[in-house]
Amino acid sequence: MSKRPQLLPAWLGLMVLLWSFNFIVGKLVVREFPPLLASGLRIAAAGALMVPIAALSGRQSLRIERSHRAPLALLGVAGIALNQVLFLVGLNRTSVAHAALIFGLSPILVLVAAAAAGEERLSGRRLAGMLVALAGVAVLHAGSDAASGATLSGDLLVLAGAAAFADFTVRSKPFTARYGAITMNTVGYLSGAVALAPLLVWEARRFAFGQVSAPAWAALAYMAIFPSVVCYLIFYHALRHLAASRIAALAYLQPVLATLMGVALLGERVSGALVAGGVLVLAGVWVAERT
């Protein structure tokens, strides 16, 4: 693994902050956009943004071996498009705190994906940590009520999105080392945009775009620019210098930051079950992720 750049920790901190705020912004978006339409618009806009970035990179960013084109396209559809669709549809049915804590399971999901690929070994300690984290999720649901805005279907959709991204994290690493962040991001978003194009057209047919407020458009633009383009570029860059499980460990910070933002900006309530479940989730992840 190549020498780690000095500014990488700062870039990773920015990535976590922008991704944490994405939970808040996503809630604002789904108040005025159908989640499927918002996902399609977000991915199409991100793909459009990546084209000039790739063109200006001066590194022949889109020159990809023929045998790698289909796998990279499928990675983009499964790891980027599917992840972001499930995230917004799930977030529309659950609370920021629940969604953020479920995304906090990312290190465990990465371990499972890496084990399935033969890259990691699931020891007894790691399995015990997974059980503790899952117990935390159970506590979350046992203590949730209608006032929290969290539903089981929403949490499961967010979990499925996190699992898609975890699998993507593991399977994209060899391609990232070969082609770099710009190529991976460009191919991923363009593939996702093409895959979602029919859904986007279908959802847009009868939607009253003129009734969408300026803050909702700004929130959608934020999702297309910062968590989609900026954060993924940082993520891919970091993946060239750090193990996938070490990057995923930053998920410890994201649930805490997103929950605090949800309380401060959206007025979400912090219950005893949320605190207890969150502690169990993060403790289980910490135990499972330790090497």
Protein Blocks (a to p, Z undefined) as FASTA:
>chain_A
ZZddfklmmmmmmmmmmmmmmmmmmmmmmmmpcfklmmmmmmmmmmmmmmmmmmmnonop
mlccfklmmmmmmmmmmmmmmmmmmmmmmmmmmcfklmmmmmmmmmmmmmmmmmmnopac
cdfklmmmmmmmmmmmmmmmmmpcfknopafklmmmmmmmmmmmmmmmmmmmmmmmmnom
mlmmmmmmmmmmmmmmmmmmmmmmmpcfklpcfklmmmmmmmmmmmmmmmmmmmmmmmmm
mcfklmmmmmmmmmmmmmmmmmmmnopacdfklmmmmmmmmmmmmmmmpZZ
